[in-house]
Amino acid sequence: MSQPELYIGLMSGTSTDGVDAVLARFDHNQTPVIVDAASCELPPSLRQQLLDLNRPGDNELERANVAAIELTHCYASVCHRLLERQHLAASSVRAIGAHGQTVRHRPELGFTIQLNAPALLAELTNIAVIADFRSRDIAAGGQGAPLVPSVHHGLFACERPRVILNLGGIANISILHPTQPLRGFDTGPASMLMDYWIGKHQGLPYDASGAWASSGKAIPTLLDAMLAEPWFSLAPPKSTGRDLFHANWLEHHIAQHAPNASPEDIQATLLELTAQSISQAIQRYAAGTEEVLVCGGGAFNHALLLRITQFLGVPVHSTEALGLHPQHVEALAFAWLAHAHVHDTKANAPAVTGARHAVMLGAYYPA
């Protein structure tokens, strides 16, 4: 019987709001148990640097590397916090799985960029680091995303069909069916555009519980124009990000279709865009789904979950119902993927990403 191993998983997602970290124990059956979890907000200046790097600009190479180093110091800080709280030496942890911060995702051009400084993270923590999880899948012809459906299958598969819905900046679904192959893909924007809009008009990082969106009314012409984006009609495998659904994309649609609308009506329309694009994807590709389990920060947007429930007519609730905090699922996924790398396990799901074959994910940086 193999000895239990500890891994740390780190995730800073498309929302660019902070770092989530989990310390996970993998027992002999390879099912992870969360020992502890922590998070930290990104400094506002760093968050702005990362958001700016999603667009072409001057001196990008230097700016990207400077931001990666600052982000990595945030990663190291939250790792040290976990070790201190659990009274653990660095040598107790087998590896850190660090996803990095996506600033470009262009699988159609053969690349993806997640800012990170994994060698520095190994130096700062004295723990081995697994990073750059997406590139190998893209090299094999895949989208490099989403990578979490195989983890969702391990955590949440059961005897009835269910969908795991991750609501970060971008929404993605994992379709878990007891008799059908694993499937999954990005469905479009989740919190990303709503966060941008409320930040612009109210100076808030997010719309708590969807309250501001609930104070407005969706604008049919604007909603229809945004849903007509050709990407939504693409068949999976597919993935997306700020390369497509950015602030200029939104502002263009507003100027064309709702130039005089109130800010709260725009927010209501963005919530409706997210709810409808997710629901349409589930209805089209996961017919017969009996429940939807939601993870990510968007799991706390109660207005959004209510709209998805109304569209689908099935229970839609947080993974908290199964004892797993929705904010910890993605970080746990990268602890899982680090464990897979260390144990020579090919962890991508070609049916999800479109890769030609299964591959090892990640690159290893020794302590």
N, C-alpha and C positions, 0 to 999 in steps of 0.2 A: 504494500500500500504506500503510495507516494505521500510525502509530507505536505501539509498545507503551505501555500505560498501567499505572500502579500504583494499587491500591486497598487500603484496609484494611477488613476485616470484623470486627465485634465481636459477640459473643454472650454473654449471661448468661441461662441458661435456667431452666426451671421448678424445677430442683434447687436453685437459689439458692446455689450453692457457690462460684462464682467467675466470672471473665471470661476467655473465650478470644478470642484475636486472631490474625489472619493478615494478612500483607502479600502480596498476590497481583499477579502481572503478567499482563495480558491482551494477548496478541500479536494479529497481524492476523486470525487465524482465530477470535478471541474465546474460545479455550480457556484457562482460567486456569492458571497455574503458581504454586505457593506458594514465595515467596522466603524467608520467615521466619515464625515463629509464636512466640507468647508467651502466657502466662497469668498470672493473679494471683488469689489467694484474696480473697474479700470479708472485710473485718473482721467479727468475730463480732457486734459491735453493729449494724452495717449489715445483715448477713444477718437478724438477728432483727427489725429494723425492717421489712424487706421482707416477711418471712413474716407479721408482724403485720398488715400492710396488705392481706393477702389476705382479711381478715375485717373487717366493719364495726366501727368504733371511734370514740372521741372525737377531735375535731380532725384528722380525716383529711386535709383539704386541705393544711394546713400540714405535717403529718408526711410526706405524700407528696412534697411539693416539696422539703423538706429532705433526704429520702432520695435523691431524684433528683439533687440537686446533689452529694451525697457519692458516689453511684454514678458520676456523670459525671467526677469527679476520678479515680476508678479507671480509667475508660475512657481519659482523657487520659494517665495515667501509663503504661499499657501501650502506647499509641500512641507516646509519646516513646521508650520502650524499643526498639521496633522500628526507629524512625528512627535512634537512636544506634547500634544494633548494625550497621545497614547503611550508616552514614555518609551518610545522606540528609537533604536539606533538606525542610522541610514542603512546599515548592512542587513537589517531585517527585511527590507523591501527588495524584491527581486528586480523590478523595473518600473519605470514611469512610462505610461502611454500618453504622449502629448500631441494633440491634433494640430495645434497652431491656429493662426487666424487667417481665414481665407480672404484674400484681396483680389484674386483673379481665379475664375474657374472657366476654362475654355477647352473642354474635352474635344470639341470638334476641331480644334487646332492642335491637339495632342499635348496640352499642358494644363496644370493647375498649380496655384501658388498659395501655400499656407505659411505665413510669416512665423518664424520660430528660430531659436538658436539652440538646438538640442545639445551640441557639444558644451555650450556654456551652462545649460541646465544640469548636465551630468557633473560638471565641475562644481557648480554651486551647491548641489545636493549630495554629491558622492554616491549617486544612484544611477544605474544604467538607464538609458532613455531610448524608447522606440518612438520614431517620428516619421513624417512623410508617408502617411498611410495610403494616400490616394494615387500616387504616381505609378505604381506598379500595375494597378488595374487599368489605368489609362494606357500604359504601354502595351497592354494585352488587348487593346481595342475597346475598353469599357469606358463608362462615364466617370469612374472614380467616385461615384456617389449614387444613391446613398449607401453607406457602408454598414449602417446599423441594423438592417432587416435580419441578418443572420443572428445578431445578438438578441433582437426582439423575439425571434423564434425560440431561442434557447431559454429566454426568461418567461415568455407569455403564451407559448403554444398550448392548446388544450383540445378537447374533443368537439368543440364547436367553432365555426368560422368567426374570426374577430379581426379587426384592423387596429394596429397601433399607429396612432397619429402623433407625430412629433411637431409641435408648434414652436419653432424658434423664429428667427428672422424669415426663414423659408419653411414651408410646410412639406413634410414628406410622410408617406404611409408605408407600412409593412403589412402585407396581406397574408394572414395566417389562416390556413384552411387545413383541416385534418386529413383530407384525401387529395389535395392538389399541391403542386410545387410552390415553394416560397416565391413571392413576387413583392416588388416595392419600387417606388419612384417618388421624385419631387412632384408636388402638385401646383406650386406657385408661391406667391407671397403669403406669409402668415403675419407676424408682428412688424415686419420691417418697414412697410410703408405707413402703417398706423403710427409707429413710433416716430418716424420722421415728421409726420404731419402734426402730431400733438407737440412735439418738440419745437417746431417752427412757430406754432400759434399760442402755446401755453407755457413753453419752457419746461415741460415735464418729460421725463424719460420714457414713459409709457402711459397708456390709458387704463388706469386701474379698474379692473372688472369690466372694462368696456363701457364705463359710465358716460363718458363724453360722447362716444358713438351713439349710445342709447338716447341721448338728448336731441339727436338730429334725425333726419329722414333721408334714406337712400335716394339718389338721383338716377332714375332709370336710363336716361341717355348716356350719362357718364359710365354707369355700370356696364351697359351693353358694349360700349366702345372698348372698355378695358378687357372685358371677357372675349372680345373679338381678336385679341392678341394671338397671332398664329401659334405661338408656343403652346398654348393651352390645348390645341387640337392635335398636337403631336402624340403619337403612340409611344409608350415606354418601350425600352429604357430611356429615361430622360432625367436631366438634372438642371438646376438653374441657380441664380444668385443675383447679386447686385450688378453683374455685367448686363443684365437685361432689365430687371425690375428696380431701377434706381430713381432718384428724385426727379431727374429730368424727364423720365418716362411718364411719371405721374403729372408733373407740371404741364407737359405737352397736352395730355388728355384733358386736364382741367381747362387750359386755355381754349381748347377746341370745342369742348362740350358743356362746360359749366363755369364760364368765366366770372359770373356774378353770384355764385353759390356761397352760402355761409360756410365757415370752416367746419362747424359741427355736422353739416350735411355731407361734406366731403368725407369726414371721418366715418360717418354711418355708411357711406358708399364703399369705403375701403374695407370695413368689417364685412359688408355683404359680399364684396369681391372674394375675400378669403373664405367665407362660409360656402359660397356657391361653387367656387373652383374646387374646393376639397370635396364637397358633397357630390358634385358631378363626376369627379374622378372615382370615388368609391362606388357610385351607382353603375358606372360604366365597366369598371375592372374588378370590382369585388361584390358583385350582386350576391345576395344571400347572407351578407354580413349580419351577425346577430348582436354585436356590440362593438363599440369603439372605445379604446383606452387611450387617454391623452397624456402625453408627457411634454416637457419643455415649459418655458415661461408662459406661453400662451394658454396653458392649462388653467391659469388663474383668471383668464378673461371669460367671465361667466356669461356675458352677453353673446360672445362668439360661440361658446359651447351650446348655448340654448338655440341659436340659429341653426347650427349643424344638426342638433337633435330634431328640430322641426323639419328640416329637409329630409333627413334619413328615416325618421320614425323608429329608431332603435336607441337603446341606452348609450349615452355618451358621457363618460366620466373619467376622472383622473386615475392614473396608475396607483395613486394613494389607496384606492379601494383594494388593491392587492398587496399593500404594504410597502410599496416602493415610491418614494417621494418623486414627483414628476421632474423636479429640477436635478435629480441625481442620475437619471437614466442615461443621458448621453455621456457623462463623465465615466459612468460604469462601463459603457460600451467600449471606451478606449482603454480602460484597464483590461477588459476582456480581449481586445485585439492585441494588446501588448503581451498578454499571456499566450495567445495563439502564436505570435511570432517567436517567443522564447521556446515554445514547444514544437516548432517547425510545422505548424498547422496552416494550411491554405484557407484563408478566412474570408475571401471575397465570395460573393454569390453571383456567378456569371449570368444567371437568369434575371437577376435584378439590374446589374450594371451594364450588361451587354458585352462583357469581356469574352474573348474566345475560349478561355479556359480558366480554371482556378489557379490562383497565384498566392504566394506569400506577400503579406502586406507589411510595409514599414521598413525602416532602416535602423540599424542598431548602433548606438553610441555607448561604449562601455564607460563605467564609472572611473 
